[in-house]
Amino acid sequence: MSADLIAAVRDRDTANVAGLLSAGADPSTREAASGLTVLMIAAGQADAPTVRALIGAGADVHTADTRAGATALHKACQGGSLDVVRALVEAGAFVDAVAPTTGHTALMDALWYKYPDIAEYLLAKGASLKVYTHYGFSLEQHFAYELNVNTFGKDKLLKAEEHLNARRESDEAAVSRQELMAATAEGDTERVRKLLHEGAEVDERAPFLGGFNDWHTPLLVASRDGHGEIVALLLAAGADVNAVEPTFGAVPLHKAVYNGHADITAQLVARPGIDLDFQGATNGYTPLHDALWHGYEECVRILVGAGARLDLVGHDGKTPLDLAVEVFGADHALTALIRDTDGK
């Protein structure tokens, strides 16, 4: 059935593809010769109906091909169908996934293959501008090279350049508007107080700039950087105590304990509705895992006292007790606390 599905996809026969999927064909079937999944084939062929049929049947939008390490989204940018690109992104494809051979993101490929409408869409979805190829070019240098060597389709590249410039201007404007974030990052408590009193948006997200604060809220930054008074002001103003940042998939409590800010940890755990046990996307660690990993005993005690779960495992299979033994030793009082609490 796999061969039949591959043939139907290559023939752009969506009806046959749908029938095979209904009969049990694997929507993530991979073609041995090319290393491409059927979703990648359909995406590269700009076959939106087949792409949507495969996604609807559960095709994996995240997997990479076996030769270049590119995803279906990369192939869609080669194929040039905005409809396909949109379907993949809506299905959860990572906009900034990097091909391990070239270092290209989907945006780089959209520019390379001269599809300014796709570039515009990816830029609107937050595609990063601070990326580098694995052969030494920044995105800007890569684009300048394309402008230099291309004679055919240069008008499309110039249209894409307009979108790139518009995104840069939009980012600069967003940064200039975010006075609360700037005051938080600077640790300017009185300025934060004044801005909140004037109605500043407490959970406004920083734009994606390829920096340390990308898509962070002020509370995430204040918790990470140890600005305890600002944390208190933000919480009083209703800041989302469980806001997740996209880089590590961490919440404010992760930020606080990772950096050993016990006073902020205590403020956060006392907040109604806080998720003490949120597991970060990068390693599956809870705030308790992080506190143990970095050896911050006071933070650990606060979390255990607040009722943090002791049975959750990270992506490395380790429980908080495993980390306690590893970091503090089997006979340490903190290890005994976790072991005794876990046994209750």
N, C-alpha and C positions, 0 to 999 in steps of 0.2 A: 504493500500500500504506500510505502514511502516513495518509491520510484514514481508511482502514479501521481502522487501529490506534487512532487517536484516538477514533473512534466506538465501538469495542469497549471501550476504557477508560472512556469516559463512560457506557456502558451497564452497566458493572461485569460484563462478560462475560469472566471470567478464562479460560475454556476457549478462547474465540475469540482472546483476546490471546495465549495460549500458542501457538496454532496459527500465528498471524501471525508471531510471533517466530521460531518454528521455520522458517518459510518465508523468513526473511531481513529482516523488518521491523526498523527501527532502534529499539532500546529507549530511545534518548534523543530520539526524535522530539519536535518542538516544534510546538504549535498556534499558527498565525500570529495568529489573532484575539485570543487571551488572553495570548500570550507565555509560556504555561506548557508545560513538558515533560509527556509522558504520565505520568511518575513523580509530578510535582507534582499533576496532576489526580487520580490514584489516591490519593495521600496526603491531599489535601484532602477527598476523598470517603470517607476512612476505610476504604478497600478493601484490607485487609491481604493477601488472596491475590494480588490483581493487583500490589500493590507488590512482594511477594516474587518474583513471576514476572518482573517487569521488572528487579529487582536481579539475579536469577539470570542474566538474559540480558545483563547488563553495563550497565544504565542508570547514568548519571552522577549520583551522589548529591550532588555538590558544586556543580553549576552553579546559576545564579540565573535567576529569571524576568526578562523584558525590560522590565517595567513598574515593579515595586517593588524588584527586586533580591533578593527572598526566595528561600530554598532550599526543597527538598522537605520538610525538617524543619520549617521555619516553617509550611508548609501542613498538615503532619501535626498540629501543635499547634492549628491552626484546626479540623481535622476531628475531633480528640478521640480518636483511637484510640491507646492505649498500645502495642498490638501493632505498629502502623505505625511509631511513634516508635522503638520498640526495634529493629525491622528496619533502619531507616535508620542509627541509631547503630552497630549491629553491623556495618553495611556501610562504616563509616568517616566518616559525616557529622560535620561539625564542630559540636559542641554549642554553641559560643559564636559561630557565624557571625552577622554583623551585617547586617541589611538596610540598604542605603545610603540609602533614603528615610526610614524611620522611626527607624533606629538600634536596632530591636528585635532581641533574641536570641530563640532558641526558648523559653527560660524566660519571658521577658516575654510572649510570645504565649500560652503555656500558662496563665499567670496571667490574662491579659486575657480569654481565652475560657473561663475558669473550669473548668479540668481539673486538679484538685489531684493526681490520680494521676500525670499526666504531669509536673507540676512536681516531685513527689517523686522520680520516676525521674531527671529531668535534674539535680536537686540531688545525687543519689547519684553521678551521672557527672561531678561536678565543675563544673557550670555556675557561672559567675562571678556573684557578687552585686554586684560593683563595676562596674556598667555603666550607661550613660546613653543615653536616647533622643536623637534629633537635634532634639527640640523642648524640650530643657532639663530633663527629669526624670531623676533617679536612679531605679534600680529601686525603692528604698523609697518615693520620692515618687510614682512612677507607681502603685505598689500602693495607697498611701494614697488617691490620687485615685480609683482603681477602687472602693475600699470606700465612698467618699463618694457616688459618683454611682449606684451600683448598688442596686436594690431587689430585683430578681429574682436568685436564685442567690447571695445573700450568704453563705449557709451554706457554699457551695463555696469562696468566697474565704477565709472564716475557717478552713476546713480547710487550704487552701494556706498560710495564715499560720502555722499550726502547723508545717508542713514547713519553712518559711523559718526560723522560730525554732529548730527542732531542728538545722538545718544550721549556723546561727550558733553555737549552743552546742557542736556537734561540732567546729567550726573552732577555737573558743577552747580546748577541751580538748586538741586535737591540738597546738596551739602550746605549751601549758603542759607537755605531756609531752616535747616535743622539746628536752631540755636540751643535747644534743650540737650541734644546729643553732644554738641560742642562743649557746653558748660559741664556736662557730666564727665566727659573725657578729660577735661581740664581740672576736675575736682573742685569746681567753683560752686560751693554750696549755696551761697546767697543768690547767685545768678539763677541756679536751679529753682530755688524757692520763689523768686520773682516770676520766672517764666511759667511755673505751674500755677501761680496765683492769677496770671494773665490768661490762663486757659490753654497752655501748650499741650499738644497731643502726647500723652505720657507714654504710649506704646508705639510711637512712630518708628519705623524701621530705617536704618541707614541703607543707602543704595549699595549695589554691588560695584565695588571699585578695585577688587583684588587686594583688599586690605584687611587689617585685623578686626575691624568692626562691621564687616559686611553683613547686612540684614540683621544686625543686632538691635535690640531695644535699649534704651538708656539703662534699664534695670540690669540687663545682662552685662553691660559695660561696667556699671558701678559695682556690681557684685564681684566681677573679675578683678577690678583694679583696686578694691579695698576702700571705697568711699562710703563708709558706714552711714554717715549723716544723710548723704544723698539717697542711699537705699531706703532709709526711713521715710524720707519725703516722697519718694516715688511710690512706695507701698501705700502710704497714706492717701496718695492721689489716685489709687486704684490700679497701679501697674500690674500687668499679668505676671503672676509669680511663677507660672509654668511656661513662659514664652520659650520657644525652641529656636536656637540659631542653626543655620544650615551646614556649617563647616564640619562640626563634630557631632551635631545633633544633641547639643547640651542645653540644659536649663540653667537659670540663675544659681540654683543650689550647687550644681556641678562646678560652676565658675568660682563660687565662694570657697568650697572645700578644696578644690584643686590647687588654690593659691594660699590655703591655710588661714582664711579670714574667719576666725571662730565667732567674732561678734556679729558678723553678717550672717553666718550660718544660723546662729541663734535667732536672729530676726526673721529669717526666711522660714524656718521650721515652725515658728509660732503663727505663721500666716494661715488663716482658714483656707482650705481648698488646695493647699500645696501637695504636690505629688512627691513624697519622700523617696520613691523608688523608681523614678523615671530612668530608663536604660538608654544611654546614648547610642546613636546609630553607628559610630565608628568602632567601638569595642564592646558594646553591650554592658558597660559599667554603670552602676548606679552611683549616686553621690557618695554612698558609703564605700563602695569600691575605690573611688577616686581618693577619698580622704585617707584610706588605708595605704593605697599605692604610693602616695606622696608622704606618708608618715606623719600626718597631722593628728596627733592623739586627741587634742581637745575637740576638734571637729568630729572625730569618730565618736567620742563620748556623747556629744550633743545629739548626733543622729541616732545612736542606739537608744538613748534616753527618750527620744521622740517617737520611737517605735519603728524605725527603719527595718525593712525585711532583711533577714539573714540567710535566706535560702536561694536567693536569685544568683544566677551564674552569668558571668561575662562570656564573650565569644571565645575566650581561652579556656572556658570550663571551670573557672575559679569562683568560689564563693567568698564572701567577706572573711570567713574563718581561714580559708586557704591563704588569702593575702595577709591576714594578721600574722599567721605563722611565718610566712615568707619575709615580711618586713620587720616585725617586732620580735619574732621568736616564739616558740611553743610555750615558753614559761613566763612570758611577759604578762603583766596584770591586765593589759588591754585585750590580749588574746584570751585570757581566762574569762574576762567579762563577756566577750562575744560567745565563747563556748558555753558559758553558764546561761546566758540569756537565750541562746538558741535551744537549750535543752528544756526550757520552761514551756 
